[in-house]
Amino acid sequence: MTVTTILAASIGSQILIPVIILGIMGLAFGIILAVAAKFFNVQIDPRVEEITAILPGANCGGCGKAGCSGYADAVVHDGAPVNLCAPGGAEVAAHIARIMGTEAGAIEKKVAVFHCSSGGYKNTNWKYTYKGIESCKSAASIAGGPNACFWGCIGYNDCLKACMFGAISLDENGMRVVDWDKCTACGACVKACPRKLIELVPQNRAVHIKCSSLAKGPDAKAVCGTGNPCIGCGICARKCPVQAITVSNNLARIDYDKCINCGLCATACPTKAILDLLAGSRKKAEIDPEACIGCAICAKACPVEAISGELKQAHSIDKEKCVGCGICVEKCPKKAIKMQD
Amino acid sequence: MGFFGQLFVMAVSAIFIQNFVLAKFLGLCPYLGVSKKLDSAFGMGMAVIFVMTVASAFTFLIDKYLLVANGLEYLRTLAFILTIAALVQFVEMVIQKNAPALYKSLGVYLPLITTNCAVLGVAILNVTPLPDGSTYNFLWATLNGFLSGVGFTFVLLAMAGIRERLELVDMPKSMRGFASGLILAGTMALAFYGFMGLKI
């Protein structure tokens, strides 16, 4: 037999039939899929894909949706706000707003804030020695946790482990420090903390209550590792010029929507449970005597009674008393008050 | 043995004795990859059950009327992959159009298992003669696909449950994640090895 006859024979029986059959199968499936693609075509809003492409793709779930594509879908179909993506920030919000044809609205960068001053190597009171799994969740479930305060930080760093952006680190005392530049307010640490000590707070807020204890005053003081618990005395709530602080269950809480960063509560707190990040660096108000008409509106508005002066005379501000809250600047009808270093 | 007796034998065999993952070592990729969370393991399991059942039915017909009829049994692997891939694509389109809720729960996993070896495995085993020389008919091939899928889902959920608990364990760093997952898979396979002695 020559090569050509072998070839012809094999082509005839062994190769041709399988090739034809598989070819037909492939062709048939191809046609069916092509027809099906037309027939079962689902109109997907192109904006969903555009938004998905813009989002960071971290799938962190900070927006409350299952992932980035879930959020994109919610924006287009369920009218979800365009500024929910914390890792993406203002830039992504603006992009999404452009796609959706709406305004982005102000996106307030939030950061994680711990409402406890304890939990370090030296500033924690222990009830017993815990030698189990190094996890707050696990430790908290044994006899109410190893630390004396039932509400306080246990210090096994579940929050640090949960942070996928590396924003939480330990300082030399074993306290957790949040890097505000890295924090994206995804909320992973908030979920991870079994004591619910972490809150997402707008970054420009400077005054925080560093306690979550619901214990009565003396009890809270007895167990607190730093000796700075909130005892629920309510002095801060009375001092607050904007009624941003409420006390319930022996614990003061700041309503960050109302807080004006004046820091009055921190100076008034008898147990130093309130942290004021701006303490000592606030500007003081100053009245321009030329522009002041002596209406005394500022004097009435001042929460610390630092402004004095006769009616219809230029007023002056006592710099010692002024806490730099800036209320008078807003109230002055003649814009005669400025904040000065 | 009546219909239900046979069904019971097949169920026990497919889920415990001849489990796809732990006895036949097929479908290990999703078994290790999608077993970190119970939720996603459940979704994956449902998708596998669905695809295995439909694929069993279709490949059985393709085999009987196209391949065996033309003496092309050796092309099974190729023809089955082609069939399963096209079928999964088609089914995905249909449920996306007609059952958006189902699509949302299965949709992510469907493309992942298009060419999964467990799916191809069940299709090929369905048309392979049994030890006694007989072969399945259409109904039993489909049922075998369904029950094998159930067996796969069963061990996938068991694995996911164990791994969720292992997350809390204080393990040496080098053993975390995949390393402990593989050891766990081996241990589970050993445990399932005990079912091999089951005579039904």
Boltz contact constraints between the chains, C-beta under 6 A:
constraints:
  - contact:
      token1: [A, 18]
      token2: [B, 72]
      max_distance: 6.0
  - contact:
      token1: [A, 18]
      token2: [B, 75]
      max_distance: 6.0
  - contact:
      token1: [A, 29]
      token2: [B, 86]
      max_distance: 6.0
  - contact:
      token1: [A, 33]
      token2: [B, 89]
      max_distance: 6.0
  - contact:
      token1: [A, 36]
      token2: [B, 90]
      max_distance: 6.0
  - contact:
      token1: [A, 36]
      token2: [B, 93]
      max_distance: 6.0
  - contact:
      token1: [A, 40]
      token2: [B, 93]
      max_distance: 6.0
  - contact:
      token1: [A, 40]
      token2: [B, 94]
      max_distance: 6.0
  - contact:
      token1: [A, 40]
      token2: [B, 97]
      max_distance: 6.0
  - contact:
      token1: [A, 42]
      token2: [B, 96]
      max_distance: 6.0
  - contact:
      token1: [A, 42]
      token2: [B, 97]
      max_distance: 6.0
  - contact:
      token1: [A, 133]
      token2: [B, 168]
      max_distance: 6.0
  - contact:
      token1: [A, 133]
      token2: [B, 170]
      max_distance: 6.0
